[in-house]
Amino acid sequence: MSPLFLPIEAGPYCTQLLGDLGAEVIKIENPKGGDDTRAWGPPFAKNMDPSDSTPPESAYFLGVNRNKKSITVNIRSVEGRQLIHDLVKKVDILVENYVPGKLDEMGLGYQELSKLNPRLIYTSITGYGQTGPYRTRPGYDVMVEAEGGLMYITGEQDGTPVKVGVAVTDLTTGLYAHGAIMAAIIARYRTGRGQHIDCSLLDSQVVTLANIASSYLIAGQEAKRMGTSHPSIVPYQVLPSKDSHIMIGAGNDGQFKILCSILGLEHLCEDPAFKANKDRVRNRSDLIKILTERLQTKNNDEWLKAFEGRGIPFAPINNIAQTFSHPQVIARDMIQEVDHPKAGKIKLTGPAVKYSETKPKIRTPPPLLGQHTDEVLRDILEYNEDRIQALKEKGAV
């Protein structure tokens, strides 16, 4: 499987997933600076060679571009567009993130490219989709978090709206696109034809409102910011201990009984105000006050030991350093080291899914800008050296 990857924002996550699964990903970058995320820093990885004065790679770029080859192509030039046409005849998948209509103007839209390769799976990842009144509006994660309702429901109850700590709408859209591509590959086995996949940040954000969406659509219930608490389950939130905080969840009445036993508050299980979850939701503030007073009698470590092995969901609030020193994270091989040609040894997060047979892995480090241009033109497109040199002289690559 050989995806072709045109400059894109939400797509790095999608194509990195495909690369981890063994796809050959050809990342097409602008010859003048390349992918914008190469400059998204600090932080930057230090150049391994002290005499190397070229700009270092950003940690952001390194984190989402492993298992890819980089070629530089000026797709606004006639020669550059022809190069893309030649590549399209040989690849399975194209992923792009241009405003709808922009690539059509350059002869690189789905209708034209599918004529060159009817089996092509052409994946568009945009802010608002290929149709509708907002179709030509550029899309950015944080804007769609705001417009798609996520920011409105995120934050403390009496606080201002806040964004999620990572570009979660970009990430979920990349995951949806990855799944759609895999489904399109299966469909192609049946039909022999590819298709145009239309993924948008807004659609992905609306769908991932999940239970909040269904509460509104089915019951007409408007959501509000609730911090870490859950609108339909109590207790299910971060609570303070004597010296820190702990996340506690009691998703059913049985777990609530266990919680009361750990805390020495067994009488709450028989109190009509708290006996069933619906009662606890109605009397949320009273119950949280009682639990908080009890939890603040001991340090976090004491409570964590008391909760361990008792069959109730709980977790400490770890910082990033604690997350990557977590014994389960280490045991699951979620930190992997690769050699980068400029930055030396760098650590990356490992593939999230484990397979019993096919093993996703980091085969190659994130590429340097244009690192594989000659290789792809020579070995995949079978251009001779004179043609490659001519393309360079014309500024097409």
N, C-alpha and C positions, 0 to 999 in steps of 0.2 A: 504494500500500500504506500503510495507516494503522494502526500498532500503538497499542494502548492500554496504558499502562504503570502498573500499580499499584505502591505502595511496595515496594521489593525491594532485596536486597543483592547477590547474585551477578549480577542482571540488568542493571545499568548497562552492562556490557561488551557483552552481547548486543544490547541496544537501540541502543547507540551504533553498532555495526556495521550494523544495519539502517538507522539514520539516515544513515550515510555513504553507503549505497547508494541513498539517495533517499527512504526511507520518511518519512512524517510521523509523528513520535513524540510522543504526548501523555503527558507525565509527570504522574501524579496524586499530589499531596503533601498531607500533613496541614497544615491551616491554621495550626496551632500549631507553628511551627518548621520544617516541611517535612522533607525528606530528612535523616536523621541525619548523612550525610556532609558536609552544609553546615558542620557544626561540628567536623569531624574535623581539628583542627589544634592548634598550628601545624605547617607554615607556612600562612599566609593571604596572599591577594593584597591589596595595599593598595588602598584606595578612591582612585579617580582625583581625586575632589573632596575636598579637605581638610576642607570643612565637613560632609561626609557622615558622620554619627555612627552610622549603622546598622552592624551587624556585617559585616565583610568576608567574602567567599566563601573557603572553604578551597581550597587547591591540589588536594586529593584530589577534591572535588566538580567543580571545573573540568576535571579531567583525564578524566572519564568521562561527561560530560553534554552535549556539544555536539550540535547538530542535533536538539534536543528543545524542545518547548514545555512550560511548567509551568502547571498549573492546581491550585488548592487546593480540595479537596473533603473534607468530613467524612462519610466513608462509613458512620459509625455512626448518622447521622441518616436519617430516612425520606426526606427530600428529597434527601440526598446519594446514597443508594442508587438512587433513581429517576433521578437524573442519570446514574449509571453505566449503568443499564439503557438509557437513551436513547442514550448513546454507543455501547454495545455493538451496537446495531442498525445503526450506521454504519461500524464499523471491521472490519478484517480479522483482527487479531491482538490477543490480550490476554496480557500477561506479568505473572505475580504470584509473590510469594515469602512467602506466609503459611503458617503451620503447617497441614498438611492438616486439613480440616474447618472451619477458622475462617471462611473466606469462605462456605462452605455455610450456616453458621449465620446469616449476614447476607443470604442470598438472592443471593449473588454467586458461587456455585460453578459448575462447568462444566455440570452437568445443567440448572440453571435458565437460565443465560445462553445455552446452545446452543439452547434453545427460542425465544429471542428472535432468534437469528441462527444458523441451522444451518450457515452457512459459516465460523463463527468458529473460529480456531485458538487454543485456550486453552492457554497454556504455563505450567506450574507449575515453579518452580525452588526446591527445598527442600534441607534438609540430608540427609535420609535417604530421600526418596521417598514416594509415596502409599500404599504398602503395607508390611507387615512390622512387627515388634515395636517398632522405633525410629521409626515414622512420625511421631509427634507430638513428637519431640525437636527443639528448635531447632538449626539448623546454622550453624557459623561455620568459615571457612576453616581457621584454625590448629587447631581441634579435630579437623576431619576429616583434616588432614594427619597428626595424631598417630594417630587411630583407624584411618585407612586405609592405614597402613604407610609413608607417604612420609617422615615424620619419623624413623622407625626406621632408614632406609637413608641418611639425609642427615647429613653431618658427618664429621669425621675418624675414622679407625679406632679410636683409643683415647679419643675424646672423647665428650661427651654428645650426645644427639639434638638437632638444630636444625631450625628451619623454613626454608623457601626464602625468599629475600630479598624476594619479592613475593607477593601473595595468589594463588599459582599455581592452587590448586584452584578458587577463584572464577573465575579467568580461563578455565581449561579448561572448566568447566561452562558459562560463557557462550558459549564457542565451540561446544560440543556443542549447546546450545540454539539458537544461530543456525543451525547446519546443519540441525537437526531442523525448525525453522520453514520454512526454504527447501524442504526435502523435502515438508513438509505442504502447502505452496502448490502444488507440482507435483501431489501426490496429489489435491488439491481440483479441479484442472483435469479430472481423469479421473472423479471421483465426484460433484463438485458439493457435497461436504460437508467441513466442517472436522473437527477432532478434538482430543482432549485429549493434550497432550505432557507427559510426566512425567520431568523431569530432576532429578537429585540430585547434591549434592556428593560423597557417598560413592561412588555408581556411577561418576562421572567419575574420581574418584581411583583407584578399583580398576582401571579400564581403563587409566589412564595409568601404572600400574606397568610396563606394556609387557613388555620382555624379562625383568625381574625376576619378573613374574607367571608368565610361561611357564617360566622356569627352575624355579620352585617346583612349578607344576601338572604339568609334564611330567616333570621330572627329580627332583623332591623336594628341590631344593637351597634351603636357607634362606639368605636374603640377609644381608649385614652392611654396616655403614658402611665406606666405602672412600675418603672424601674426594673428590678429583677423579678418581681412577683408575677404570678400567672392569673389571668382573669377568671379561670374556671376551676382552679385547684388551690387549696389552702391546707397546710403551708407548702409553698413551692417558691422559695426565694432566698436571697442572701440575708443572713441574720448576724448580728454582732455577737462576738464572744467577749471575754474579758480583755483580750489583747489584740484581737483581729476580727476576721469574718469567716463564716462558713456557709456554703450553699447547701440547703436542705430541701428535700422534696418528699412529700407523702402523697403519692398518686392515688391511693385508695385507703379505705378505712382500716384495713389490716396494717398497712405501713404506719398509719397514724398511731395505732396502738403500740407498735414497736417504738416509735419516737417517744411517746409518753412514758414507756417503760424505761428507756435510756435516760430520760430527763428526770425521772422520779415524779412524774405528774400523771399517774395512772387514773386519778379521779376525773380527768378531762374526758376520758373515753366514754364515760357514762353521763356526762353533762349534756342535756338536750341542746345546748347552744353549740356544741362542738362534735357531737356523736357521729354525724354523717357529713360527707363533704359539702352537701348543699347547705348544711347548717354552718359549717366553717366558713364558707364563702360569704354568707350573710353577716356573720359576726367576725369577719376578718380582723379588724383593728383590735378587738378585745383579745383574740387569740394570739396575735403577733406580739402584743404587749406582754402577755404572760410568758410566752416562749422566750422573748428577748431577756426578760428579767432573770429567767433561769439560766440561759446560756451565758450571761455575763457574770456568773459566779465562778467560772473556770476559764483557764486559758484554752486557746484553740487546739494545741497539741493534745490536751487531756480529752477534749471532746472527740477529736479525730480518732483517738484510740478507742474510745467508748463506742463509737459508731461502727468501727471496723467489724465486718463479718456478721452484722446483725440483720442484713436484708433490707436496708433502707437506703435510698439514694442520698449521697452526700459528697461534698468535695471541698477542698480548700480553694482559695482564690489565688492561684499561682501567677507570678509575673513571668515574663518570657524566659528569663534565665532558669527559673525553676521548672518551666515547661520542658526545656530542652535537656535538663538534667533528670527528668522524671524517669524512674526505672522502667516503666512500661513503654514510654516513648523510645528509650534506648533498646529495650528488648525487641521492639517491633521494627528495628532498623530504620527509624524515621529520620536519622541524621546520617547522610552519606557524604563521603569526601571524594572529590575529583581533582585532577590536575588541569589547571587553566593555563594557556600559553602566556598570558600576561600577568595574571594574579597569583600564579603558583597554586598551591593546594587550597581549595575552597570547600566549605561545607554547605550542603544543600539539603532541603527536606526530601525524604525519600518518597517513592510512589505510595499512594494511600491504600491501594487495594492489593491483596495478596492472592495469587493464583496457585493451584496445586500443580499445574503443568507448565503453562507459559509464564515466564517470570519477567514482569516489567523491571527495567533497570535503567540506570544512567549509563549510557554507552559513550556519550561524548559530552564535553563541557559546553557551556554557552559559547557561540562562535564570535570571533572577531568580525568587525564590519567588512563584508566582502571577502571573507576568508576562503570561500569555496566557489567564487565566481568562475575562475578558470576551470576548476574541476567539473562543475556542472555543465558549462558550455562545451567542454571537450568530451567528457565521458557520457553525458546523458543526451545532449543535443548533437553531439558528433560534429561540432564546428571545428574547422582546421585553425591552425595558429594564425594564419593571415587574416581570417575573418574575425577572430577574437581581437587581434590587434587593431583592426579597422574599427570595431565597435568601441574600443577604448579611446581611439583617436577622435571619434565623433562624440564622445561623452555619453554614449548610450549605456555603458556599463562602467 
